[in-house]
Amino acid sequence: MTWKTWILVIASVLVSSIWLEGQVFAAGGRKQIVVFQDDAPLAVQQQAVALSGSTAVLPLSFINAWAIELPDVGTAQALAFLLNYTVLGVPIVVGSYDDLVVSVLPITPAPPPPQQTYDWGLKHIRVDDAHDKMPQVTGRKVQVAILDTGVGPHAQLTIVDEYNALPGGVPNLYSDDHGHGTHMAGIIAASMDSGVGTIGAAPEADIVAVKVLDFNGKGSLSTVINGLQWVYNHKQIRLVNMSFGFSTDSLPLRTAIKKLFDQGTLMVASAGNSCSDSGDQDEDGGEDGEGATCDVPQTTDIKYPAHYQWVIAVTATDINYQVTDYSLVGPQVDLTASGGVLTGARILSTYPLPPFYGYGSRTSQAAAHVTGARALKLQQKPLLSLSEVQVLLCQTARNLGYQATQQGCGLIDAEKLLAAP
């Protein structure tokens, strides 16, 4: 323990019962993520939040932070108090950041196909050919964490572990009360022995359901980081799918993603969408569910966490192998994959309520296709690093003739990916 840590510990004991006059406010207000210095003891962190009159909502210990709620009255004073908080002259707060909001749009229920089949999206990335040529490669024993609205229940999906990251949520209540997460899970890992429905890219992969979005398909940055924290503590999980995106960068998210990367976790995220059929967009985040195409090609930078170099960023293609004009693009794009469009062919996958299948389209679905293909390769080569995966994906992707900012290395090709040494 460093000398600074000892000072902070001693100081926290000395002032644990001291409340600064004029700095105590009623709880309930704007949500923030407060990041503390690495050597600030937990007791000192809790004390700083309490003395500001704020309410601690979620501990985010793996990035040394707390999700808090600033008071309704004296919000600015409370935030200033936190940012300037010191113990014996030692500053303990790195910064306070908005608890950004993100959302996904609903999935449209649809009847199941008359017999079990590959949806066109998986055929486009040649998953069916990969299964035919290497039937033993099914994603078996590969754990895939799906950070979303939850997963299932569904007869075609096998869930081996789960976590509810929502504040105050019961940890094992991971069921999908929205539909988006179950749709991603089906694309990735719907079983192939049910006789009905669809087939996933990695039908024997182990699904880990991490619920970070609520029944409205909405969630906050702090709940996403809470879910990432749980994945970080379960080191057997090698692969993470994040079919959502925040419009702006944030130090807490960047820190969390980097920690998972440093641990060897492989992450896939949707590049994001430029417009939606509903016509509205969250104040702090962006929708990444189903939606309409736009009138002009989009050139806006992609969303976060896809924007980070430690994450595979995916744009979407339609049934004609064209990169969709709703896909956000930029130099950070790594690959493109099947996403579909609202006014044409969409992606059919699993849904948690009758009729238990549904249609969706956007970069959300595209990211799930890449995650499923990567699960197959991880069964073959469990110790692949991100750089090795990126090389393989680029070497085996199909060039569609677009700029790299739109397609990255091209359309992912599951058959070539598995055939690559």
N, C-alpha and C positions, 0 to 999 in steps of 0.2 A: 504494500500500500504506500503510495507516494505521500510526501509531506503535505501536498495540497489536499489530498483526500482526507488525511487526519484532521486538518484544519476544518474542513467542511463537516466532518462527522461531529467534532467537538462543538462547532458552532451550531449545528442543528439541535444538539441537546440543550445548549444554553438558551436558544431563542425559541424552542419548540412551543412555548406557551405565550409568546409575545405576539399580539395582533396590532399592527400599525393603525393608529387612529386615522379615520377617513379612508381606509383602504379595504374595508369589509363591505361587500355588496351582496345582494340577493342573487342566487344562482339562476341560470337560464338565459341564454343569449347566443351570440355568434360562436360557431364551432371553429376551433383552431387545433393545430398539431404543434405542440411546443417541444422543441428538441433541446436537450440538455448536454452540457459538457460530458465527455466520456467518464470522467472521474467524479461526477456529482453523485453522492449517495442517494439511494431511493428515498430515504426519509427527508432529505433536503428538497428533492424534487416535489414530493407531495406537499411539503410545507409551503413552497413557493406558490403552488397552485392555490392552496387554501387561503393564504394571506392575500392573494389578489382578489378574493371573493368569487373565484371561478369554481366550477365543478369538474372533478376528474371523471372522465367517461370510460376511457380504455387505456390500459397500460400497453405501450408498444416498446417493450424492453429491448428487443434485439436491434433497434435503432436508437435506443436511449431517449425515448420520447413518450409523451402522454397526449392522447386526444382529450381535449377539454371543451367546456362550454363557458364562454365568458358571460358575465352577468348582463341582464337587460339594462340596468341602470349603472352608469359609470363604466360602460364597455371600453371606451378609449383609455380611461385611467387604469383600468385593470390590465389591459394589454401593455401599456407603458410600464406599469409596475413590474410585470413579468420580464419584459425585455431588459429592464435595468436592475433586476434583482441581483444582489451580491451578498456574499457571506464573508465577513471580515475583509471586505474589499475585493474578494475574488468573484468575478462574474461566473454564473453557472448556466446561463441560457444562451444557446447558440442562435436561436431565432424562433419565431412563431409564424406558422404558415396556414393559409386557408385550408379548411377541410373540404376539398373540392368534391363536387357531386358528379356522378356519371349515371347513364341510364341505357337500357336496351329496350327495343320495341317488341311487342308480342309476336308469337308464332301463330299462324293461321291453321286451325285444326283441319285435317283432311283424312279421308278413308285410307286404310292400308291397301297396298297393291294386292291383287288376287293371289299372287304367289311371291315367295321371298325372292328379292332381286337386288342388284346393285343400282342405286340411283345414278342418274347421268353424271352427277358431279364426281363420283368415285371412278366411273368409267373414263372420264376425261383425264384423270391423273393416273390411269392405268392400274388401279388397285386390283381390278378383276384379273388382269394379266399376271400381276405379281402373285396373287393367290394361286392361280393355275400352275405357274412355273415353280413356285416354292410353297406348296401347301403346308409345310411344317412351320413356316414363318407367319405367325398369327398375332404377334404382340404378347405372347404368353409370358406371364410373370412381370411384365413391364407396368409399373404403377404410374398412372397419369392423373395428376391433380387438375380438376376442372374448376377454376374460380369463376363462379357465375351465380345464377339464381337458385342453385341446388340441382339435384339430379333425381329423377324418378318420383314415384315408383314406376317401374316398367319391366315387363317380363323379359325383354331382350337385353337388359343392362345389369351387369354384375358389379355391385359396389362393395369394395373391400374395406374402406375406411371413410370417415366423414367428419366434418367439423362445421359448426355454424358460427361464423365470425361476426355476426351482427351483434351490436351492443345489447346486453341483457338476454340474448338468445340462448335457448337450451342447446348445449353443445352437440347433441346427437340428433337434433331436429333439422336435418339437412334436406328434407324433401322439397321438391320444386313446386312452388305455388304460383309460378309465372309461366314457365314453359321453355324459356331460352336455354337454360343450362342443360335440360334433357335433350333438346335438339342438338346441341354441341356433342353431348355424350354419344348419341346415336351415330353421328357422322364418324366419330372416333372409334367407337367400340361396340356397336350393336352386334349381338351374337348371330352366327350364321346357321344355327341348327333349330330354329323355331318353326320353320315351314311357312311363316308369313312375315310380312314386314320388309325391312331393309337390312342390308349387311353393312357393318362398319368397316373402316379401313383396317383396324387391328382388333378383330372380333374376340380375341381372348386376352386383351389387355385388362388390367385391373383398374377400375375406375375409383378414384378418390374424390368424393364430392365435397367441395369447400364452398359453402354458401356465403357470398359476400354482397349479394343483391337481394332486395326484398320482393314482395309479391307484386309490386308495381314495376319491377325491373330496375329499381333505383338503388344506389348505394353511395357510400362516401369513400374518400381516400383512406380514412382511418380504418374502415372495415376491410378494404382491400389489403392494406398493410397488415392488419390483424390476421387475415387469411394467409398472406405470405409468411408471416411469422410462424404460423402453425406448420406450414410446409417446411420451413427452414429447420424446425425442430424435429421433423420426421425425415431423416436423411436418406431413407430408402426410396423416397420419391425423386426420380430423376427428371421427369418431364412435366411441364405446367402449361396449360392452355388458358389464355386470357383474351376472350372475345369481347373486349370493350376497350375504351380509350378515353383518357383525359385530354382536354384541349390545350392545357398548359403544363409546363414542366414544374416539378416540385422537388425540393431537396429531400423530404422524407421518402417519397416514392423512389427517387434515384438511389438513395442509400440502401433501401430495402432490396431493390432489384440487383444492385451490385453485390450485396452480401450473398444472395442466392447464387449468383453467377460464380463468385469466388468459391462457393461450396461445391460447385460442379453441377448445379441444376440447369437443365436446358429449358428455355422458355420460348413460347410462341405467342404472338399477339396480333390482333387485327390492326391494319393501318388506319382504319377509320373511314367514315362516310361523310360526304360533303353536303348531303341534303336528305330529307326524309319525307315519306308520304304524309306525315302528320303536320309538317310545316313548322314544328316547334323544336327547340333545342334547349337543353339544360343550361342554366346560367353559367355553371363552372365546367361542365363536362360536355360530352357529345353523345348522341345516340349512335348505337352500333347494333341495330337489329335489322328488321326488314325495312325496305323503303323503295322509293322510286328512283329512276335515273334522273340525271340533271340535263339541262339543255346544252351545256358546254363542258368540255373536258376540264377536270379539276386539277389545279396545280398547287394547292395548299399543302404545307408540310403535314406529315402524318402525325398521329396522336401518340400519347404516352400511355403505356410503356413501350409500344412498338418502336418509338423513336430512338430508344437507347441502343447502343452498339452491342449490348449484352443479350438482346432479344431478337429473335427472327421476326421480321415485319412482313406481313402478307397483304397484298391487294387481291381483288376479285376479278374473275373472268366470267363471261356468260357462256351459253351453250354453243355459241359460234366461235369460241376461243378468242374472244375479244376482251381486252381489259376494260372493265366497266367504267363509264364516265363518272360514276359516283365515288369511285375509290380515291381517297386522298393519296397523293403521291409525293415523292421526294427522294433525295439521295440515300436515305436510310432504308429504302425498300430492299428486301432480300429476295422474295419470291412472289409469284402469283399462283392462285388456285381457284377452284370452282366456287362461285358465289351466287350466280344467277341474278335475275332482275325481277322487279315486281310485275312488270307488264309482259313478261315472257316466261321462259322456263325458270322455275325456282327449285330449291333444294328440298327434297322430301327426307324427313328423319323422324325420330321418336318424339313423343309428346306425353306428358304425365297424366292426362285425363282422356276419357273416351272422346274420339275414336282411337286415341293413343298414337296417332301420327299427325304430322303437320308440315306445312310449307314455310320456309323462310328464305331470305336472300340478303346478302351484304357481305362485307369483309369479315364479319363474325364467322359465317359458315366457311369462308375461305381459310381462315386460320385453323379451324377444326380439321379440315382436310389435310393440312400440312402436319398438324400434331399427330393425326392417325398414322400417316406415312412414316413419320419419325419414330413412332412407337415400334413399327415393324423393324426398322433398322437397329433400334436399341436392343431388340431381342437377339439380333445377329451379333452386334458388337456393343455390349453393355457399357464399356468404358470410354466410349467416344466423347471427346471434348467438344465444346461449341465450335472452336476453330476447325476441327476435323469434320464436324457435321456440315459446316458452311462450305467447306471445300467439296465435299461429296455432293451436296445439294446443287452447287453451281456446276459441277462437272456433268451431272446427270439431268439437269433441267432442260426443258424444251424451249428454245428461243422462239418467241411468237412475233418477233420483228418490232417490238416496241422499245422505247428508250429504257435504260436501266432504272430511271426514276419511276417508271410505271410498272415494270415487270420484274425488277431486280435481275436475277440470273435467268428468269423465265418461269414457265409453268412446271411445277413439281411433277416428276415422273416416278411413280412408286416402283415400277418394274425395273427401270434402269438403276434406281437407287439401291435396290436389293441385290442387283447383279454386280454392282461395283465392289471391288475388293476392299 
